[in-house]
């Protein structure tokens, strides 16, 4: 029996991991060669046996519980009872009969993080673009010379083979599982052939976390697509082959980039809506996207001027858009994913958090690209909070004053600053500074809503599937624990992620990912890296800014 069957995950056997890996003509690797799922020796303190299987119960005891569900609330000390893949109960002193117990004393128990936009195929390119921006700007600077569009999309992406896609996707997913990210929307623009798509999908299943497979185009120079390029029409086969069931960990989203041209995005949006899929697109300052979004805002997009924004849209970034575009996004109920660190670093434009708040909206959070910055979700939450606060605080400090900052508290301060010690009161109606609880909401339940998964995940709600992380608050970087949301957002990192559970199944236990031979996977990833750099004609240099 295949691994997916053992775990009770619905799937098509035509696309099973075994069939995929044994197909050496497609991938160039074998299941035995990868040895991904190596057995692990039993230990005295192993996780609950058969976690996630129907009828199996365990209880997480004595942790500080943040449910992220206002109806359930938070508990300084409480339990979470899990049966099979679902949460049965949340509260203090739960009775669980003979259920196995996980001791959460000194720990924080909360929903797993949800990443709504991640280009996972770029894992072998980690840190390559640490100094770069989005598009070449002819400045001659390090940032404006080694750039995302010219290097990552036009140079590296076209040389990826299906086996490169597989190991990149798998390694990226495991890395985020280790970080407590239990759900991802994979936005890999690497679908050069159906075989590339199959490799990406299989890796998402094999990782063992909740995923939304984003079916986007294959990136590369115009006219460089191979003869069997099948985007976007291959969405029909993919949906039928892999996503006929809604009761599985991996779901599907249709990618529909408007910058690909009116005929292409018309086709992709039409196919996506015919298949009942959510439609995602990068919407940002460059590439002439603003006028296209304006057309969509009034329902006059596409070849026949009849395509508009709807509640099935997930827009990524939304930097530099007009009030007309924003009004339609708000009025039509579209979702927005913001990648705060990347947008700040790569010149996408100002992350539009204040704009969203002014409209009564909230974003989900996403990591975007690891070629530039970390996929760590604690970084995403802190960056979100810090960016909103610095912009808002500066607006409050400089209200009714010249744009030049004053030298407060020092001799020679301007006379309009009494005694050099003015502390301004925010005007009535000013947006409030974000709190740690706000950004936790962005990173959990908002992410679930953005991916239309909030009926299954995003909060510790009885009846939902058990996507749970247990964070160690006794470690040296956190103790003593004084304020739970503040500890998670302002102090923690991946070393505090002790246990990770997806759909009731323990995936990380006591600080260690289970059932994967990580050293072997790393060697596979390094081999892929070496091939990709050589095929792209880019020299590897550990200390050079390319």
N, C-alpha and C positions, 0 to 999 in steps of 0.2 A: 504494500500500500504506500502511496506517495505521502510526503511530509504534510502537504496541505490537507489530505484526507484525514490523517492522524489527528491533526489539530482542529478538524471540523470546519475548515474554511471552504465555502463553495467556490468552485473553479471549473474551468474546462480542461480536461486531461490533454487535449490537443496542444495546449500551451503550458503543460506542467513543467516544473523545473527540470525533472529528469529528461523529458523529451528535448527540452531546450538545450541543456548542457551536453547531452550526448550527440546532438546535431553538430558535429565538428565542422561540417561544411559551412555552417552558418556562423559559428562563433570561434572556431579554432581552439576550443578548450574542451576538456572533458570533466564530467562530474568527479571522477577520481582525482584528476589533476588539481581541481580547485579545493576539494576536501573542506568544504565550507562548514559543514555541520558536524564537527568532530565531537565524539562523546566526551562528557565531563565526568571526572571521578566524583563519587558521592562524598559528601562532607557531613560532619556531625550536625551542622546548622543549615541544612539545605532548605530551599523554599518549599511551600506546600506541594505535596505530590499531586500531579495531574491538574495543576491550576488552569482554569479556563475551560475544563471539560464539563459537559453537562452533568449537573447534580453534585459536583464537587464544591464543598464549602470551605471558606477560611475567613478569619476575622482579623482585621488590623486593629490592635488594642492600644489605647492610652495615648494617642498622639494629639497634638494641637491640630484640629481639623478646620480647614477652610473649604466650604462646599462650593463657593462661587454661585450658589443658588440662593437668592434672597429669601425664598420660602423655607429653606432648610436652615440657613444661617451658619454661624461659626461656633466652635466649641473649644474652650481652653484645653479640655481633655475629653476625648470621645472615641468611639469605635466606628469602623466601617465594615459591614458584613457583606461578603461577596459569595454568590453561588453561580457556578458556571462562568459565563462571561458578563453577568450583570450584578449591579449593586442592589442588595436586598434592603438594607437599612443603614441609616447614619444617626448616631446619637450616643449619649453616655450609657455605660453599663449594659450593653446589649447582651441578650442571652443567645448563645450560639450552639448549645448542645455540645457535641463532640467535635466541632469544627476545629481545624488546625488554626494556630494563632501566630500572628506576626506581631512582635513586640515593637510598638512605635513610641515608647517612652523617650522623651527628649527629642522627638522628631516632629516635623510638620507634614501633614497629610493633605494633599490637594489634587485637583485635576491635573493631568499632563498638559504641557504647553502645546500650542497649535500654530504651526508655521504656514502661512497662507500663500507663500511665493518663494520658491527655492529652485535654482538651476543646478540640480544635483549632478548633472553630467560633468561639471567642471571641477570635480574633486581633485583630479590630478594637476590642476592648474592653481591649487591653493597658494596664495601669497604672490603669485607671478605679477599681478597687477596692483600690488599694495600701494604703489605711488601714482597710479594712473587715474584718468578721468574717463568719461563716457566716449567722447569722439575727439579725434585729432583736431587741435586748434591752431596749428602752425606757429605756436609760440616758441618752439624749440626747447621748452622746459621738459623735465622728466615726466611731469604729470600729463602734459599735452602731446607727448610723442608716443609713449607706450600706452595705448588706449583700448578700451573694451571693444568697441565696434570693429576697429581694424584688426586687432590681434585675436580676441577670443572668438568673435563670430565669423570673421572673414578668413582667418588664417588657421586657427586650431580646430574649430568645430568641423570643418569639411573632412578632416582626415580621420575622424573617429570611426572605428569599426564597431559592429554590434557587441563584441566581447569587451571593448573599452567602455561602451555604454553600461553594460551589465555591472562590471566591477566598480565603476564610479558611482552608480546609483546605489549599489549595495553598501559600499563603504560609507557614503554620505549618510544613508539612513541609519546605519549602526552608530555612527558618530553622534547623531542627534538623539537616538534612543539613550545613549550614554548620558546625554545632557538633559534628559527629561522631556524631550519633545516627542509626544506620542502620536502626533498627526502632522502630515505635511501635504502641501499642494506642490507637486513636482512640475516645474515649468521648464523642462529641458527642451530647448530648441534644437533637437538633435535627431529629428525624424526624417533622415535622408531616404530610408527604405522601410518597408514593412518589417524587415528583420531588426532594424534599429528600434522600432517601436516595440516589437515583441521582447527584445532584450530589456528595455526599460521597464516594461510591465512586469516581467518575471522577477526582476530584482526587487520591485516594490512588494510583490507578494512574499518573496523569500526573506526580506528584512524582518517581517513579522510585526510591523506597526501599521497603524491606520494611515491610509494615503489616498489622495486624489490624484489620479494620473492626468496630467494636463497634456492633451494632444495638440502640440504646436508644430510649426513648420520645421524644416531642416535648414539651419543657418548656413550662410555661405555667400560668395559673390553671385550677382545675378547671372543666371544661365549655367550655374555650376552643378545643378541637381543631376543625379544619376538617372539612367533610363527608366528605372523602376520606382522613381519618386512617386509617392501616392498620396501626399497631403493635398487637400483635406478629405478627399473622397474615401480614403481608407478608414475613416472614422466609423463607417457603417460596419465593416468587418470587425474592427476592434471592439465595438460595443457589443456585437452579437457573440463574439468568441470569448470575451473576458468579463463582460459586465452585464450579462443577462439577469443576474441576481442582484438584488439590493441588500441582501443579507450577507455581506462579506466585508473584509477590512479595506479592500481597495475599490474605489469608485472612479468615475471618469468625468473630466471637465473638457470642454472644447476650447482650444485656443483659437482666437480670431484677431490677429494683429491688424489694425487698420492701416498701418504704414506699409503693408505689403501691396497695397493698391486696391482700388475699388472692386475689380472683378474677383480677386482672391478673398477679400474679407466678406464680400457678399455671399460667396459660396460657403465659406466656413460658418458664418453666422446662420445661414439658412439650414445647412446640414445639422448643426448643433441644435437648433430649435426643433427641427423635425425629429431628432432623436431624444428630445426632452432633456438635453444636457445644459448645464450652466455654461456660459460663454465668458471667457476671461481674455483680457488684453492689457498690454502695457500702455498707459496713457500718461505722457510726460512732455516736458517742454520742447525737446527737439523733434525732428522728423516731420514737421508740418502737421502735427496731430491736432492742435487746437481747433482749426477750422473744420476738421473732420468730425470731431466730437460735437461741435456746434450744429452740424448737419444732422447727426444722430439725435441730438437733443430735441430737435423739432420734427423728428420722424421722417427726415428726407435724406437718409444715408443710403448707400448701396447703389447698384447699377440702375435700379428702377425708382430711386428716390423714395423708397417705402420702408426702410429699415430704421428702427429707433431703439433707444435705450429702454431696457426693461428690468424687472426684478430678478431676471436670470443673469444679469451682468455682474462680473467681478472685475473691477478696474484696479490696476496696480499702479501705484505712485500718485497719479492725479496731480502732478506738479504743473504749474503754469497754465491752468485751465481757466476759462472765462466764467463769469457769473451765470451766463446762459447754460453752459455745460454743467456747472454745479447744481443749478436749480433742477435740471432734469434728473441728475443722479439722485438728488434728495427726493424729488417728487415721485420718481418711478421705483424707489426702493432698491437701487443698485448698491452693491457692496464695494468697499474701498479697502485695499491693503496698502499699508505704508511701510517702507523699508528705511527707517530713520537713519541708521549709520551710513548706508550706501548712498542715499540721496544727498546727505551732507557732504560726503567725501568725493563723489563722482560727478557733481555738477548736474544733477537731475533737476535741481530747483529746490526751493524751500519746502520741506515736508509740510503738507497742508493741514496740520493738526488744528490750528486756530480757526481755519476756515470751516473745517468739519464741525468743530464745537459751536461756532456761530450759527450753524444750521441745525443744531441739535442732533448731530450725527457723531458716531464713534467709529474708529478704524479697527481693523485687525492688524497684527504685526507680522512682518516677514523678514527673512534674512537676505534674500536675493542671491548674491554671488560670493562664494568663498575664495575666488581668485583675488578679491580685494580685502574682504573683512570676514571675521569669524561668524560661524553659524550658531554660536552660543546664544541662548535665548535670554539669559540674564543681561547680556550686553544690549539686546534689543529693547528690553523693558527700561533699562537705565537710560539709554540714549533717547528714547521717546520722552521720558519724564524730564530729562535735562534740557532737551531742545525746546519743548513747550515752555518750560519755566524761564529759560534765558531770554527767549523772545518776549514773553509776556512781562517778565520783570523789567526788562529794558524799556518797554512801552510805558509801564507805570512810573519808572524812575524819571523818564524824560518828558512826561506829560506837561504841556504848556511851557516848555523850555526850548532853548536853542538846541540843535542837534549835537553840538559839541558837549561832551560830558564835563561836568564841573568837578573841581578838585576839592571834594567835600572834606571838611574838618582840618584843612591846612591853611596857614596864613595866606591871605589874598583871595579867599573864596569870594565869589560874586555876592553883591549885596542882597540878591533875591534868595539867598540861602541863609536864613537867620542863624547866626552863630556857627555857620558851617555844619549844621546838624539836622538838616531837614529830612524827614522820613515821610514820603508821600502816602496819602490814602488813595487806593484805587477808585476811579470814578464809578458811580452807580452803574450796574450792568456789566462791569468788567468780568470777562471769563475767569473762572477760578483756576489757580495753579493745579496741575494734575497731582494726584496722590498716588502712593504705592498701590493702594487697592484699585484705583482706576486702571493702572497699567497691567495689573494682574488680570483684570477683567478683559482688557484688550487682548492679552496673550492666551486666554482660555476660551471662555464662552463666546466672545466676539469672533474668535477664529472659527469656532464651530458654526456659528450663524453664517459667516462669510462663505463657508464651504457647504452650506445646507446640511450640516451634520448635527445640529443642535438637538435633534431628537434622540441622538445616540451618545453624544459625548459633550465635553466642555464644562461639565459641572458634576459634583458628587450628588446626584439625584437618584433616589431609588427608582429602579426601572431602566435607567440608562446603563450602557455598557461600562465596565469598570476600567477606565483609562485613568490610572492613579499614579502619582509619584510620591515617594516618601523621602523627605529632605532632612538631613542630619543637622540639627541646630546645636549639637554639643561640640562641634568642631571648633578649633581655635579661632577661626575667622568670624564666628557668629556668637559664641557663648559670652555672656549670659543672654538668654532669650528674653526680650522685653516687649517687643511688638511684632506680631507674626508677619503681617504684610510687609512691614518695613524691613524685617530680617531677610525675607526672600528677595526683595527687589534691590535693597541698598547694600547688602552684605554678601550674598551667596554667589557661588559659581558652581561649575559642574562637579567639583570635588564634594559638594554637599548632597549631590543626587545619589542617594544610597540604593533605593529600590524603584524600579519602573515596571508598571503593569499595564498591559494592553489587552482590552477585551477579556479581563480576568486572568490572563496568563502572565506569569512573572517573566519578564525579559531581562531585567537587570536585578541582581540580588547582592546585597551587602557590598556594593561598589563595583561589582564585576558583571559584565555582559555574559549571558549564558549561551552555551551551545554553539559558539563560533570560534574558529581557530584564527584569532586576530593577527598573529604574526604571519601566518600563511597568506591571509587576505592582504596584508600590507605589502608583501612581496609581489603579489599579483598586481596591486595598484601601482607599485613602483615600475614594474615591467610595462604596464600600460602607459605610464608617464614617459618612460624612455622612448616608446614607440611613437607616441603622439608628438613629442618635441622633434624627433628625428624626421617624421613624415611631414611636419609643418615647416621644416627647415629653420627652426629656432634653436640657437645654441643654449644649452643649460649653463647657468652661471649662478652659483650660490650667493655671491656678494654683489652682483652687477644689477643695475637698474637698466633693463633691456632698452 
